[in-house]
Amino acid sequence: MAHKWEEQTASTERAPMSGFLVSLLTRAAVIAIEMVVTRLVTRLWTEYAHSRDAANPAFA
């Protein structure tokens, strides 16, 4: 009976660390996605601005 209690105690003691790791990985994934989206939007906006300026004789 004590053996079963020790297994349960050991598994609950590990849970906060795994929760912390999941939280850390989730935060890292969110930051990585934000960086990719920001880079993509910046690139698209830059291309749009260059094409807009090239089409406008005032900027030529």
N, CA, C and O atoms as a Tripos MOL2 file, in Angstrom:
@<TRIPOS>MOLECULE
protein
  240   239    60     0     0
PROTEIN
NO_CHARGES

@<TRIPOS>ATOM
      1 N           0.8310   -1.1950    0.0000 N.3       1 MET1
      2 CA          0.0000    0.0000    0.0000 C.3       1 MET1
      3 C           0.8750    1.2590    0.0000 C.2       1 MET1
      4 O           0.5670    2.2310   -0.6900 O.2       1 MET1
      5 N           1.9590    1.2400    0.7690 N.am      2 ALA2
      6 CA          2.8380    2.3960    0.8320 C.3       2 ALA2
      7 C           3.5150    2.6310   -0.5140 C.2       2 ALA2
      8 O           3.7840    3.7720   -0.8910 O.2       2 ALA2
      9 N           3.7830    1.5650   -1.2220 N.am      3 HIS3
     10 CA          4.4480    1.6870   -2.5120 C.3       3 HIS3
     11 C           3.5820    2.4890   -3.4960 C.2       3 HIS3
     12 O           4.0880    3.3410   -4.2270 O.2       3 HIS3
     13 N           2.2890    2.2100   -3.5060 N.am      4 LYS4
     14 CA          1.3750    2.9200   -4.3990 C.3       4 LYS4
     15 C           1.3300    4.4130   -4.0300 C.2       4 LYS4
     16 O           1.2950    5.2700   -4.9130 O.2       4 LYS4
     17 N           1.3310    4.7180   -2.7370 N.am      5 TRP5
     18 CA          1.3120    6.1130   -2.2860 C.3       5 TRP5
     19 C           2.5950    6.8300   -2.7300 C.2       5 TRP5
     20 O           2.5480    7.9940   -3.1260 O.2       5 TRP5
     21 N           3.7370    6.1370   -2.6640 N.am      6 GLU6
     22 CA          5.0060    6.7510   -3.0760 C.3       6 GLU6
     23 C           4.9940    7.0630   -4.5700 C.2       6 GLU6
     24 O           5.5060    8.1000   -4.9910 O.2       6 GLU6
     25 N           4.4120    6.1730   -5.3720 N.am      7 GLU7
     26 CA          4.3380    6.4260   -6.8150 C.3       7 GLU7
     27 C           3.4900    7.6510   -7.0960 C.2       7 GLU7
     28 O           3.8630    8.4850   -7.9210 O.2       7 GLU7
     29 N           2.3500    7.7720   -6.4200 N.am      8 GLN8
     30 CA          1.4740    8.9240   -6.6240 C.3       8 GLN8
     31 C           2.1690   10.2050   -6.1870 C.2       8 GLN8
     32 O           2.0730   11.2280   -6.8650 O.2       8 GLN8
     33 N           2.8680   10.1520   -5.0590 N.am      9 THR9
     34 CA          3.5710   11.3340   -4.5640 C.3       9 THR9
     35 C           4.6640   11.7490   -5.5430 C.2       9 THR9
     36 O           4.8340   12.9380   -5.8170 O.2       9 THR9
     37 N           5.4020   10.7830   -6.0690 N.am     10 ALA10
     38 CA          6.4790   11.0800   -7.0080 C.3      10 ALA10
     39 C           5.9190   11.6900   -8.2870 C.2      10 ALA10
     40 O           6.5190   12.6090   -8.8450 O.2      10 ALA10
     41 N           4.7910   11.1990   -8.7530 N.am     11 SER11
     42 CA          4.2320   11.7250  -10.0000 C.3      11 SER11
     43 C           3.6960   13.1390   -9.7870 C.2      11 SER11
     44 O           3.7890   13.9670  -10.6940 O.2      11 SER11
     45 N           3.1360   13.4370   -8.6070 N.am     12 THR12
     46 CA          2.6350   14.7920   -8.3770 C.3      12 THR12
     47 C           3.7820   15.7590   -8.1420 C.2      12 THR12
     48 O           3.6370   16.9500   -8.4160 O.2      12 THR12
     49 N           4.9110   15.2890   -7.6460 N.am     13 GLU13
     50 CA          6.0470   16.1830   -7.4500 C.3      13 GLU13
     51 C           6.6830   16.5740   -8.7730 C.2      13 GLU13
     52 O           7.2510   17.6610   -8.8880 O.2      13 GLU13
     53 N           6.5970   15.7120   -9.7670 N.am     14 ARG14
     54 CA          7.1620   16.0250  -11.0790 C.3      14 ARG14
     55 C           6.2340   16.9200  -11.8930 C.2      14 ARG14
     56 O           6.6910   17.5860  -12.8220 O.2      14 ARG14
     57 N           4.9820   16.9510  -11.5780 N.am     15 ALA15
     58 CA          4.0030   17.6810  -12.3830 C.3      15 ALA15
     59 C           4.3090   19.1840  -12.5000 C.2      15 ALA15
     60 O           4.2230   19.7190  -13.6050 O.2      15 ALA15
     61 N           4.6600   19.8860  -11.4180 N.am     16 PRO16
     62 CA          4.9320   21.3160  -11.5810 C.3      16 PRO16
     63 C           6.0880   21.5980  -12.5420 C.2      16 PRO16
     64 O           6.0400   22.5760  -13.2870 O.2      16 PRO16
     65 N           7.1220   20.7580  -12.5350 N.am     17 MET17
     66 CA          8.2490   20.9730  -13.4330 C.3      17 MET17
     67 C           7.8200   20.7720  -14.8810 C.2      17 MET17
     68 O           8.2110   21.5480  -15.7540 O.2      17 MET17
     69 N           7.0220   19.7400  -15.1480 N.am     18 SER18
     70 CA          6.5720   19.5200  -16.5230 C.3      18 SER18
     71 C           5.6270   20.6470  -16.9350 C.2      18 SER18
     72 O           5.6370   21.0670  -18.0920 O.2      18 SER18
     73 N           4.8220   21.1360  -16.0120 N.am     19 GLY19
     74 CA          3.9610   22.2810  -16.3210 C.3      19 GLY19
     75 C           4.7710   23.5150  -16.6390 C.2      19 GLY19
     76 O           4.4210   24.2890  -17.5300 O.2      19 GLY19
     77 N           5.8610   23.6970  -15.9030 N.am     20 PHE20
     78 CA          6.7480   24.8310  -16.1670 C.3      20 PHE20
     79 C           7.3730   24.7100  -17.5490 C.2      20 PHE20
     80 O           7.4720   25.6930  -18.2840 O.2      20 PHE20
     81 N           7.7970   23.4880  -17.8990 N.am     21 LEU21
     82 CA          8.4110   23.2770  -19.2120 C.3      21 LEU21
     83 C           7.4060   23.5070  -20.3320 C.2      21 LEU21
     84 O           7.7440   24.0950  -21.3600 O.2      21 LEU21
     85 N           6.1830   23.0500  -20.1420 N.am     22 VAL22
     86 CA          5.1410   23.2790  -21.1470 C.3      22 VAL22
     87 C           4.8960   24.7750  -21.3000 C.2      22 VAL22
     88 O           4.7510   25.2740  -22.4160 O.2      22 VAL22
     89 N           4.8500   25.4870  -20.1790 N.am     23 SER23
     90 CA          4.6510   26.9300  -20.2150 C.3      23 SER23
     91 C           5.8000   27.6200  -20.9440 C.2      23 SER23
     92 O           5.5870   28.5270  -21.7490 O.2      23 SER23
     93 N           7.0090   27.1810  -20.6490 N.am     24 LEU24
     94 CA          8.1900   27.7750  -21.2870 C.3      24 LEU24
     95 C           8.1920   27.5130  -22.7900 C.2      24 LEU24
     96 O           8.4640   28.4160  -23.5810 O.2      24 LEU24
     97 N           7.8900   26.2820  -23.1800 N.am     25 LEU25
     98 CA          7.8560   25.9490  -24.6070 C.3      25 LEU25
     99 C           6.7290   26.6930  -25.3230 C.2      25 LEU25
    100 O           6.8970   27.1330  -26.4610 O.2      25 LEU25
    101 N           5.5900   26.8310  -24.6620 N.am     26 THR26
    102 CA          4.4820   27.5660  -25.2600 C.3      26 THR26
    103 C           4.8620   29.0180  -25.4740 C.2      26 THR26
    104 O           4.5970   29.5870  -26.5320 O.2      26 THR26
    105 N           5.4890   29.6210  -24.4610 N.am     27 ARG27
    106 CA          5.9160   31.0170  -24.5830 C.3      27 ARG27
    107 C           6.9450   31.1780  -25.6990 C.2      27 ARG27
    108 O           6.8900   32.1430  -26.4610 O.2      27 ARG27
    109 N           7.8870   30.2310  -25.7960 N.am     28 ALA28
    110 CA          8.8990   30.2920  -26.8560 C.3      28 ALA28
    111 C           8.2480   30.1620  -28.2300 C.2      28 ALA28
    112 O           8.6520   30.8440  -29.1720 O.2      28 ALA28
    113 N           7.2500   29.2970  -28.3520 N.am     29 ALA29
    114 CA          6.5570   29.1220  -29.6270 C.3      29 ALA29
    115 C           5.8010   30.3900  -30.0080 C.2      29 ALA29
    116 O           5.8160   30.7950  -31.1700 O.2      29 ALA29
    117 N           5.1480   31.0100  -29.0480 N.am     30 VAL30
    118 CA          4.4030   32.2440  -29.3210 C.3      30 VAL30
    119 C           5.3560   33.3500  -29.7790 C.2      30 VAL30
    120 O           5.0600   34.0720  -30.7300 O.2      30 VAL30
    121 N           6.4950   33.4790  -29.1060 N.am     31 ILE31
    122 CA          7.4710   34.5000  -29.4870 C.3      31 ILE31
    123 C           7.9990   34.2300  -30.8910 C.2      31 ILE31
    124 O           8.1410   35.1560  -31.6890 O.2      31 ILE31
    125 N           8.2900   32.9630  -31.1970 N.am     32 ALA32
    126 CA          8.7920   32.6130  -32.5310 C.3      32 ALA32
    127 C           7.7470   32.9360  -33.6040 C.2      32 ALA32
    128 O           8.0910   33.4590  -34.6630 O.2      32 ALA32
    129 N           6.4940   32.6300  -33.3390 N.am     33 ILE33
    130 CA          5.4230   32.9280  -34.3020 C.3      33 ILE33
    131 C           5.2900   34.4340  -34.4900 C.2      33 ILE33
    132 O           5.1290   34.9030  -35.6160 O.2      33 ILE33
    133 N           5.3570   35.2010  -33.3940 N.am     34 GLU34
    134 CA          5.2860   36.6560  -33.5040 C.3      34 GLU34
    135 C           6.4290   37.2030  -34.3550 C.2      34 GLU34
    136 O           6.2290   38.1080  -35.1660 O.2      34 GLU34
    137 N           7.6320   36.6500  -34.1660 N.am     35 MET35
    138 CA          8.7770   37.1150  -34.9470 C.3      35 MET35
    139 C           8.5750   36.8300  -36.4340 C.2      35 MET35
    140 O           8.8450   37.6860  -37.2760 O.2      35 MET35
    141 N           8.1010   35.6310  -36.7530 N.am     36 VAL36
    142 CA          7.8800   35.2750  -38.1540 C.3      36 VAL36
    143 C           6.8060   36.1540  -38.7720 C.2      36 VAL36
    144 O           6.9710   36.6340  -39.8930 O.2      36 VAL36
    145 N           5.7100   36.3710  -38.0600 N.am     37 VAL37
    146 CA          4.6180   37.2010  -38.5870 C.3      37 VAL37
    147 C           5.0960   38.6400  -38.7850 C.2      37 VAL37
    148 O           4.7910   39.2670  -39.8000 O.2      37 VAL37
    149 N           5.8450   39.1570  -37.8130 N.am     38 THR38
    150 CA          6.3600   40.5240  -37.9320 C.3      38 THR38
    151 C           7.2730   40.6500  -39.1400 C.2      38 THR38
    152 O           7.1790   41.6210  -39.8910 O.2      38 THR38
    153 N           8.1600   39.6720  -39.3330 N.am     39 ARG39
    154 CA          9.0780   39.7000  -40.4670 C.3      39 ARG39
    155 C           8.3090   39.6390  -41.7870 C.2      39 ARG39
    156 O           8.6370   40.3480  -42.7370 O.2      39 ARG39
    157 N           7.2770   38.7800  -41.8390 N.am     40 LEU40
    158 CA          6.4800   38.6300  -43.0490 C.3      40 LEU40
    159 C           5.7240   39.9190  -43.3750 C.2      40 LEU40
    160 O           5.7200   40.3680  -44.5220 O.2      40 LEU40
    161 N           5.0870   40.5090  -42.3660 N.am     41 VAL41
    162 CA          4.3330   41.7450  -42.5840 C.3      41 VAL41
    163 C           5.2700   42.8670  -43.0130 C.2      41 VAL41
    164 O           4.9360   43.6520  -43.8990 O.2      41 VAL41
    165 N           6.4450   42.9450  -42.3860 N.am     42 THR42
    166 CA          7.4130   43.9880  -42.7580 C.3      42 THR42
    167 C           7.8520   43.8140  -44.2070 C.2      42 THR42
    168 O           7.9340   44.7860  -44.9580 O.2      42 THR42
    169 N           8.1350   42.5690  -44.5970 N.am     43 ARG43
    170 CA          8.5770   42.3140  -45.9730 C.3      43 ARG43
    171 C           7.4760   42.6600  -46.9620 C.2      43 ARG43
    172 O           7.7440   43.2870  -47.9880 O.2      43 ARG43
    173 N           6.2370   42.2620  -46.6720 N.am     44 LEU44
    174 CA          5.1280   42.5650  -47.5740 C.3      44 LEU44
    175 C           4.8980   44.0680  -47.6710 C.2      44 LEU44
    176 O           4.6580   44.5870  -48.7610 O.2      44 LEU44
    177 N           4.9680   44.7760  -46.5370 N.am     45 TRP45
    178 CA          4.7730   46.2180  -46.5500 C.3      45 TRP45
    179 C           5.8730   46.9090  -47.3380 C.2      45 TRP45
    180 O           5.6010   47.8610  -48.0700 O.2      45 TRP45
    181 N           7.1210   46.4450  -47.2000 N.am     46 THR46
    182 CA          8.2430   47.0370  -47.9240 C.3      46 THR46
    183 C           8.0610   46.8390  -49.4290 C.2      46 THR46
    184 O           8.2690   47.7680  -50.2100 O.2      46 THR46
    185 N           7.6730   45.6280  -49.8350 N.am     47 GLU47
    186 CA          7.4390   45.3840  -51.2580 C.3      47 GLU47
    187 C           6.3000   46.2500  -51.7750 C.2      47 GLU47
    188 O           6.3810   46.7960  -52.8750 O.2      47 GLU47
    189 N           5.2400   46.3760  -50.9850 N.am     48 TYR48
    190 CA          4.1160   47.2200  -51.3900 C.3      48 TYR48
    191 C           4.5630   48.6750  -51.5360 C.2      48 TYR48
    192 O           4.1940   49.3420  -52.5030 O.2      48 TYR48
    193 N           5.3460   49.1620  -50.5920 N.am     49 ALA49
    194 CA          5.8020   50.5510  -50.6450 C.3      49 ALA49
    195 C           6.7050   50.7900  -51.8590 C.2      49 ALA49
    196 O           6.5940   51.8240  -52.5180 O.2      49 ALA49
    197 N           7.6030   49.8320  -52.1600 N.am     50 HIS50
    198 CA          8.4790   49.9900  -53.3200 C.3      50 HIS50
    199 C           7.6770   49.9920  -54.6150 C.2      50 HIS50
    200 O           7.9420   50.7960  -55.5090 O.2      50 HIS50
    201 N           6.6940   49.0930  -54.7210 N.am     51 SER51
    202 CA          5.8960   49.0550  -55.9470 C.3      51 SER51
    203 C           5.0290   50.3130  -56.0630 C.2      51 SER51
    204 O           4.8150   50.8230  -57.1630 O.2      51 SER51
    205 N           4.5360   50.8060  -54.9280 N.am     52 ARG52
    206 CA          3.7330   52.0230  -54.9400 C.3      52 ARG52
    207 C           4.5920   53.2110  -55.3620 C.2      52 ARG52
    208 O           4.1590   54.0400  -56.1620 O.2      52 ARG52
    209 N           5.8110   53.2950  -54.8250 N.am     53 ASP53
    210 CA          6.6970   54.4010  -55.1680 C.3      53 ASP53
    211 C           7.1470   54.3300  -56.6200 C.2      53 ASP53
    212 O           7.2770   55.3600  -57.2800 O.2      53 ASP53
    213 N           7.3860   53.1170  -57.1250 N.am     54 ALA54
    214 CA          7.8200   52.9540  -58.5080 C.3      54 ALA54
    215 C           6.7090   53.3470  -59.4770 C.2      54 ALA54
    216 O           6.9880   53.8380  -60.5710 O.2      54 ALA54
    217 N           5.4570   53.1370  -59.0870 N.am     55 ALA55
    218 CA          4.3310   53.4710  -59.9550 C.3      55 ALA55
    219 C           4.0320   54.9640  -59.9380 C.2      55 ALA55
    220 O           3.3570   55.4700  -60.8340 O.2      55 ALA55
    221 N           4.5270   55.6760  -58.9280 N.am     56 ASN56
    222 CA          4.2460   57.1020  -58.7890 C.3      56 ASN56
    223 C           5.4130   57.8960  -59.3890 C.2      56 ASN56
    224 O           6.5420   57.7680  -58.9160 O.2      56 ASN56
    225 N           5.1660   58.7080  -60.4130 N.am     57 PRO57
    226 CA          6.2630   59.4560  -61.0470 C.3      57 PRO57
    227 C           6.9570   60.4370  -60.0910 C.2      57 PRO57
    228 O           8.1130   60.7960  -60.3110 O.2      57 PRO57
    229 N           6.2730   60.8640  -59.0490 N.am     58 ALA58
    230 CA          6.8770   61.8230  -58.1160 C.3      58 ALA58
    231 C           8.0420   61.1940  -57.3570 C.2      58 ALA58
    232 O           8.9500   61.9070  -56.9290 O.2      58 ALA58
    233 N           8.0350   59.8870  -57.1840 N.am     59 PHE59
    234 CA          9.1040   59.2060  -56.4390 C.3      59 PHE59
    235 C          10.1870   58.6570  -57.3560 C.2      59 PHE59
    236 O          11.2100   58.1640  -56.8800 O.2      59 PHE59
    237 N           9.9730   58.7360  -58.6600 N.am     60 ALA60
    238 CA         10.9360   58.1330  -59.6010 C.3      60 ALA60
    239 C          12.2470   58.9050  -59.6530 C.2      60 ALA60
    240 O          13.1560   58.5300  -60.3920 O.2      60 ALA60
@<TRIPOS>BOND
     1     1     2 1
     2     2     3 1
     3     3     4 2
     4     3     5 am
     5     5     6 1
     6     6     7 1
     7     7     8 2
     8     7     9 am
     9     9    10 1
    10    10    11 1
    11    11    12 2
    12    11    13 am
    13    13    14 1
    14    14    15 1
    15    15    16 2
    16    15    17 am
    17    17    18 1
    18    18    19 1
    19    19    20 2
    20    19    21 am
    21    21    22 1
    22    22    23 1
    23    23    24 2
    24    23    25 am
    25    25    26 1
    26    26    27 1
    27    27    28 2
    28    27    29 am
    29    29    30 1
    30    30    31 1
    31    31    32 2
    32    31    33 am
    33    33    34 1
    34    34    35 1
    35    35    36 2
    36    35    37 am
    37    37    38 1
    38    38    39 1
    39    39    40 2
    40    39    41 am
    41    41    42 1
    42    42    43 1
    43    43    44 2
    44    43    45 am
    45    45    46 1
    46    46    47 1
    47    47    48 2
    48    47    49 am
    49    49    50 1
    50    50    51 1
    51    51    52 2
    52    51    53 am
    53    53    54 1
    54    54    55 1
    55    55    56 2
    56    55    57 am
    57    57    58 1
    58    58    59 1
    59    59    60 2
    60    59    61 am
    61    61    62 1
    62    62    63 1
    63    63    64 2
    64    63    65 am
    65    65    66 1
    66    66    67 1
    67    67    68 2
    68    67    69 am
    69    69    70 1
    70    70    71 1
    71    71    72 2
    72    71    73 am
    73    73    74 1
    74    74    75 1
    75    75    76 2
    76    75    77 am
    77    77    78 1
    78    78    79 1
    79    79    80 2
    80    79    81 am
    81    81    82 1
    82    82    83 1
    83    83    84 2
    84    83    85 am
    85    85    86 1
    86    86    87 1
    87    87    88 2
    88    87    89 am
    89    89    90 1
    90    90    91 1
    91    91    92 2
    92    91    93 am
    93    93    94 1
    94    94    95 1
    95    95    96 2
    96    95    97 am
    97    97    98 1
    98    98    99 1
    99    99   100 2
   100    99   101 am
   101   101   102 1
   102   102   103 1
   103   103   104 2
   104   103   105 am
   105   105   106 1
   106   106   107 1
   107   107   108 2
   108   107   109 am
   109   109   110 1
   110   110   111 1
   111   111   112 2
   112   111   113 am
   113   113   114 1
   114   114   115 1
   115   115   116 2
   116   115   117 am
   117   117   118 1
   118   118   119 1
   119   119   120 2
   120   119   121 am
   121   121   122 1
   122   122   123 1
   123   123   124 2
   124   123   125 am
   125   125   126 1
   126   126   127 1
   127   127   128 2
   128   127   129 am
   129   129   130 1
   130   130   131 1
   131   131   132 2
   132   131   133 am
   133   133   134 1
   134   134   135 1
   135   135   136 2
   136   135   137 am
   137   137   138 1
   138   138   139 1
   139   139   140 2
   140   139   141 am
   141   141   142 1
   142   142   143 1
   143   143   144 2
   144   143   145 am
   145   145   146 1
   146   146   147 1
   147   147   148 2
   148   147   149 am
   149   149   150 1
   150   150   151 1
   151   151   152 2
   152   151   153 am
   153   153   154 1
   154   154   155 1
   155   155   156 2
   156   155   157 am
   157   157   158 1
   158   158   159 1
   159   159   160 2
   160   159   161 am
   161   161   162 1
   162   162   163 1
   163   163   164 2
   164   163   165 am
   165   165   166 1
   166   166   167 1
   167   167   168 2
   168   167   169 am
   169   169   170 1
   170   170   171 1
   171   171   172 2
   172   171   173 am
   173   173   174 1
   174   174   175 1
   175   175   176 2
   176   175   177 am
   177   177   178 1
   178   178   179 1
   179   179   180 2
   180   179   181 am
   181   181   182 1
   182   182   183 1
   183   183   184 2
   184   183   185 am
   185   185   186 1
   186   186   187 1
   187   187   188 2
   188   187   189 am
   189   189   190 1
   190   190   191 1
   191   191   192 2
   192   191   193 am
   193   193   194 1
   194   194   195 1
   195   195   196 2
   196   195   197 am
   197   197   198 1
   198   198   199 1
   199   199   200 2
   200   199   201 am
   201   201   202 1
   202   202   203 1
   203   203   204 2
   204   203   205 am
   205   205   206 1
   206   206   207 1
   207   207   208 2
   208   207   209 am
   209   209   210 1
   210   210   211 1
   211   211   212 2
   212   211   213 am
   213   213   214 1
   214   214   215 1
   215   215   216 2
   216   215   217 am
   217   217   218 1
   218   218   219 1
   219   219   220 2
   220   219   221 am
   221   221   222 1
   222   222   223 1
   223   223   224 2
   224   223   225 am
   225   225   226 1
   226   226   227 1
   227   227   228 2
   228   227   229 am
   229   229   230 1
   230   230   231 1
   231   231   232 2
   232   231   233 am
   233   233   234 1
   234   234   235 1
   235   235   236 2
   236   235   237 am
   237   237   238 1
   238   238   239 1
   239   239   240 2
@<TRIPOS>SUBSTRUCTURE
     1 MET1         2 RESIDUE 1 A MET
     2 ALA2         6 RESIDUE 1 A ALA
     3 HIS3        10 RESIDUE 1 A HIS
     4 LYS4        14 RESIDUE 1 A LYS
     5 TRP5        18 RESIDUE 1 A TRP
     6 GLU6        22 RESIDUE 1 A GLU
     7 GLU7        26 RESIDUE 1 A GLU
     8 GLN8        30 RESIDUE 1 A GLN
     9 THR9        34 RESIDUE 1 A THR
    10 ALA10       38 RESIDUE 1 A ALA
    11 SER11       42 RESIDUE 1 A SER
    12 THR12       46 RESIDUE 1 A THR
    13 GLU13       50 RESIDUE 1 A GLU
    14 ARG14       54 RESIDUE 1 A ARG
    15 ALA15       58 RESIDUE 1 A ALA
    16 PRO16       62 RESIDUE 1 A PRO
    17 MET17       66 RESIDUE 1 A MET
    18 SER18       70 RESIDUE 1 A SER
    19 GLY19       74 RESIDUE 1 A GLY
    20 PHE20       78 RESIDUE 1 A PHE
    21 LEU21       82 RESIDUE 1 A LEU
    22 VAL22       86 RESIDUE 1 A VAL
    23 SER23       90 RESIDUE 1 A SER
    24 LEU24       94 RESIDUE 1 A LEU
    25 LEU25       98 RESIDUE 1 A LEU
    26 THR26      102 RESIDUE 1 A THR
    27 ARG27      106 RESIDUE 1 A ARG
    28 ALA28      110 RESIDUE 1 A ALA
    29 ALA29      114 RESIDUE 1 A ALA
    30 VAL30      118 RESIDUE 1 A VAL
    31 ILE31      122 RESIDUE 1 A ILE
    32 ALA32      126 RESIDUE 1 A ALA
    33 ILE33      130 RESIDUE 1 A ILE
    34 GLU34      134 RESIDUE 1 A GLU
    35 MET35      138 RESIDUE 1 A MET
    36 VAL36      142 RESIDUE 1 A VAL
    37 VAL37      146 RESIDUE 1 A VAL
    38 THR38      150 RESIDUE 1 A THR
    39 ARG39      154 RESIDUE 1 A ARG
    40 LEU40      158 RESIDUE 1 A LEU
    41 VAL41      162 RESIDUE 1 A VAL
    42 THR42      166 RESIDUE 1 A THR
    43 ARG43      170 RESIDUE 1 A ARG
    44 LEU44      174 RESIDUE 1 A LEU
    45 TRP45      178 RESIDUE 1 A TRP
    46 THR46      182 RESIDUE 1 A THR
    47 GLU47      186 RESIDUE 1 A GLU
    48 TYR48      190 RESIDUE 1 A TYR
    49 ALA49      194 RESIDUE 1 A ALA
    50 HIS50      198 RESIDUE 1 A HIS
    51 SER51      202 RESIDUE 1 A SER
    52 ARG52      206 RESIDUE 1 A ARG
    53 ASP53      210 RESIDUE 1 A ASP
    54 ALA54      214 RESIDUE 1 A ALA
    55 ALA55      218 RESIDUE 1 A ALA
    56 ASN56      222 RESIDUE 1 A ASN
    57 PRO57      226 RESIDUE 1 A PRO
    58 ALA58      230 RESIDUE 1 A ALA
    59 PHE59      234 RESIDUE 1 A PHE
    60 ALA60      238 RESIDUE 1 A ALA
